[in-house]
């Protein structure tokens, strides 16, 4: 009887520690759900694209993060041509992400990770959040976040659900170009294998 009770706990322990194991290139990315900038639930397994570009950034409405987001926005047609969807993730509350997206006319999904649960899945380092004020369209906004994530970028093969790219030393200014270069080369290699 005791053996049965102990064996039944093993799957629970494995699931509990799964998120603590760092995801490496070639690993399957566990499914996750988050709140998008509109307050809707977004689920990784429901995404239909050849590639999912998942980038973590410290905070909406800050210099480098705005530059990075606007650069992804400006490369939308390049990502679309490669059937790649871009997803930005930060510790910002979804209401602030909505304002950030609207103010900068961003054309991709922003996800709120206020407790750092998604960052933990990807082993992205986090620090303490903070609150600051920013004037947006003549209104002073209180922008709060519980955590601040590091600037890391990942690419997931949408067909296999596996991590194929990981950059822990991201340059906000050139991140989209680096990712596009990688996906283009990855597509070329896939084409050679198929032929």
C-alpha atoms as one frame of an Amber mdcrd trajectory, in Angstrom:
protein
   0.000   0.000   0.000   2.820   2.446   0.842   4.559   1.702  -2.488   1.409
   2.574  -4.396   1.049   5.891  -2.557   4.679   6.835  -3.220   4.511   5.884
  -6.903   1.380   7.970  -7.388   3.313  11.075  -6.240   6.111  10.702  -8.802
   4.201  12.297 -11.718   3.229  15.245  -9.502   6.834  15.860  -8.505   7.957
  15.646 -12.143   5.344  18.183 -13.238   6.191  20.530 -10.390   9.883  20.617
 -11.296   9.392  20.705 -15.073   9.370  24.496 -15.316  12.643  24.712 -13.387
  14.525  22.727 -16.053  15.953  25.234 -18.551  14.607  24.897 -22.081  17.408
  24.385 -24.553  17.410  24.425 -28.352  15.699  21.299 -29.626  13.440  20.958
 -26.564   9.671  21.011 -26.846   8.235  24.224 -25.372   5.548  23.483 -22.777
   2.131  24.927 -23.506   1.216  28.085 -21.609  -1.655  30.538 -21.364  -1.388
  34.272 -20.758  -3.487  37.424 -20.892  -3.014  39.518 -24.023  -3.180  43.304
 -24.285  -6.968  43.158 -24.697  -7.552  41.061 -21.579  -8.197  37.895 -23.624
  -6.643  34.502 -22.962  -3.858  33.558 -25.381  -2.641  29.956 -25.581   0.588
  28.811 -27.201  -0.875  25.554 -28.553  -3.615  27.455 -30.406  -1.178  29.474
 -32.526  -0.959  28.602 -36.217   2.270  29.795 -37.781   5.463  28.210 -39.047
   7.451  30.231 -36.512   6.645  31.961 -33.243   9.043  34.729 -32.272   8.739
  35.175 -28.520  10.650  38.112 -27.136  10.828  39.213 -23.516  11.439  42.888
 -22.744  11.765  44.838 -19.481   8.941  47.408 -19.669   6.477  49.108 -21.996
   7.041  52.788 -22.779  10.770  52.716 -21.983  13.437  53.683 -24.521  14.983
  50.384 -25.613  11.713  48.478 -25.342   9.911  51.021 -27.508  12.710  50.899
 -30.078  12.580  47.088 -30.175   8.769  46.953 -30.428   8.642  49.563 -33.193
  11.331  47.713 -35.118   9.280  44.496 -34.934   6.274  46.533 -36.090   8.197
  47.927 -39.051   9.327  44.424 -40.124   5.805  42.955 -40.015   5.695  42.219
 -43.767   9.034  40.357 -43.572   7.789  38.182 -40.707   4.450  37.646 -42.441
   6.220  36.474 -45.616   7.973  33.800 -43.516   4.693  32.861 -41.744   6.178
  34.018 -38.436   4.106  35.540 -35.639   5.727  37.898 -33.144   4.778  37.858
 -29.456   6.188  40.368 -26.959   6.113  39.471 -23.242   6.726  41.661 -20.196
   5.671  41.992 -16.579   3.424  44.954 -17.436  -0.287  44.779 -16.639  -2.359
  44.087 -19.743  -4.108  47.483 -19.595  -0.727  49.203 -19.945   0.210  46.884
 -22.796  -2.988  47.909 -24.546  -2.011  51.577 -24.279   1.556  50.782 -25.430
   0.273  48.873 -28.465  -2.229  51.578 -29.379   0.173  54.491 -28.902   2.869
  52.931 -31.123   0.510  51.209 -33.602   2.043  47.815 -32.841   0.790  45.021
 -35.091   1.565  41.954 -32.986   0.433  40.372 -29.732   1.667  41.575 -26.350
   1.323  39.258 -23.352   1.261  40.181 -19.685   3.414  38.042 -17.369   2.976
  39.878 -14.047   4.167  36.985 -11.888   6.996  35.854 -14.170   5.531  32.396
 -14.793   6.220  32.466 -18.532   9.682  33.930 -17.934  10.325  30.979 -15.618
   9.363  28.481 -18.332  12.002  30.032 -20.605  14.490  30.583 -17.718  14.487
  34.333 -18.413  15.959  36.204 -15.478  13.691  38.660 -13.697  14.093  41.443
 -11.185  11.839  43.623  -9.104   9.199  45.639 -10.879   8.391  49.252 -10.282
   5.895  51.990 -11.010   6.619  55.085 -13.040   4.615  57.835 -14.665   4.506
  58.521 -18.383   2.576  61.120 -20.320   0.665  59.490 -23.169  -1.641  61.518
 -25.413  -1.786  64.312 -22.857  -2.693  61.982 -19.978  -0.375  61.018 -17.149
  -0.360  57.224 -16.770   0.751  55.194 -13.759   2.605  52.248 -15.288   3.107
  49.401 -12.836   4.713  45.999 -13.150   5.447  43.385 -10.510   8.567  42.095
 -12.244  11.069  43.282 -14.797  12.261  40.662 -17.272  15.582  40.553 -19.059
  15.653  41.155 -22.804  15.798  37.653 -24.323  14.426  36.362 -27.646  13.317
  32.879 -28.699  11.987  31.264 -31.865   9.711  28.235 -31.689   9.139  25.972
 -34.690   5.368  26.246 -34.937   4.999  22.870 -36.639   7.039  20.867 -34.140
   6.630  23.013 -31.024  10.388  22.955 -30.452  12.749  25.752 -29.500  15.102
  26.477 -32.395  16.622  29.843 -31.429  17.638  31.410 -28.132  19.373  34.772
 -27.674  20.232  35.931 -24.155  22.298  38.907 -25.338  19.718  40.845 -27.352
  20.320  44.243 -28.890  17.011  46.136 -28.840  17.908  48.014 -32.029  18.785
  44.992 -34.178  16.804  42.119 -32.642  14.215  41.774 -35.449  16.929  41.739
 -38.133  18.860  39.002 -36.285  15.715  36.890 -35.938  14.733  37.388 -39.588
  18.202  36.337 -40.689  17.977  33.179 -38.579  14.480  32.219 -39.804  15.450
  32.825 -43.442  18.476  30.522 -43.095  16.382  27.949 -41.237  13.836  27.985
 -44.090  16.605  27.520 -46.651  17.973  24.499 -44.757  14.468  22.998 -44.519
  13.995  23.486 -48.284  17.271  21.670 -49.015  16.230  18.723 -46.844  12.785
  18.458 -48.497  14.164  18.481 -52.055
